[in-house]
Amino acid sequence: NAGVTQTPKFRVLKTGQSMTLLCAQDMNHEYMYWYRQDPGMGLRLIHYSVGEGTTAKGEVPDGYNVSRLKKQNFLLGLESAAPSQTSVYFCASSRQGATRNQPQHFGDGTRLSIL
Amino acid sequence: AQSVTQLGSHVSVSEGALVLLRCNYSSSVPPYLFWYVQYPNQGLQLLLKYTSAATLVKGINGFEAEFKKSETSFHLTKPSAHMSDAAEYFCAVNDYKLSFGAGTTVTVRA
């Protein structure tokens, strides 16, 4: 049981390039999330999805787009990468949140550097 | 609105000593609180969660946390630190979206 898998694990981009980060979960979770982690700032929510075909903005959505075409996959896209997007990106998933006590399960992260 | 404040970005303890990590929260609804641990180059793992059933919550690896409504706190403790406890710890509150504190890095001295 793999849990949450993120690909790639590392990537270096040049300013202006585009790329897509892939997140896959095998726990049949309804909810999926994308976060970025920067030193001293904890994790900040970029976008999230409460089900297949739905997405919503989080705390820091600018410069990112997402898609959830299949329940098990959640894609994060950078259309024109900027140095400010250098960060570690985490994907997470959780069961449907009718109650707020459902923990999130995290992938191991994607380390992205924008030159 | 909700927020989480972790007091102290770095904590250094001796092996065998008490570990105390402080977390204060604000929430407009009864809070659901979590502690996560992150080891180097890994994602976050759930240590424990508070869901209103009991104020003292026991988690994995010997950690526990006590919810104090009057102090709006959810501090994490472990009686005796082990070298393997060296990691970064995050407190989080769930108000339909999870909000994280800035994290506390724990180092353990031999």
Contacts between the chains, C-beta under 8 A, distances in Angstrom:
chain1	res1	chain2	res2	distance
A	4	B	43	7.4
A	33	B	98	7.7
A	40	B	9	6.7
A	40	B	102	5.6
A	40	B	103	7.7
A	41	B	102	6.0
A	42	B	4	7.9
A	42	B	90	6.1
A	42	B	100	3.8
A	42	B	101	5.5
A	42	B	102	4.6
A	42	B	103	5.4
A	43	B	44	7.6
A	43	B	90	7.2
A	43	B	100	4.6
A	44	B	100	7.8
A	45	B	97	6.2
A	45	B	98	7.4
A	48	B	97	7.2
A	58	B	97	7.1
A	90	B	43	5.8
A	90	B	44	7.2
A	92	B	43	7.9
A	92	B	44	7.8
A	97	B	96	6.6
A	99	B	32	7.9
A	99	B	51	7.8
A	100	B	32	4.3
A	100	B	94	4.5
A	100	B	95	7.1
A	100	B	96	6.2
A	101	B	32	4.9
A	101	B	49	6.2
A	101	B	51	4.0
A	101	B	94	7.4
A	103	B	34	6.3
A	103	B	46	4.6
A	103	B	49	5.9
A	104	B	44	7.9
A	104	B	46	7.9
A	104	B	98	6.1
A	105	B	46	7.9
A	106	B	36	7.9
A	106	B	43	3.5
A	106	B	44	4.5
A	106	B	45	7.4
A	107	B	43	5.3
A	108	B	41	7.4
A	108	B	42	5.6
A	108	B	43	4.8
A	109	B	41	7.7
A	109	B	42	7.5
A	109	B	43	5.7
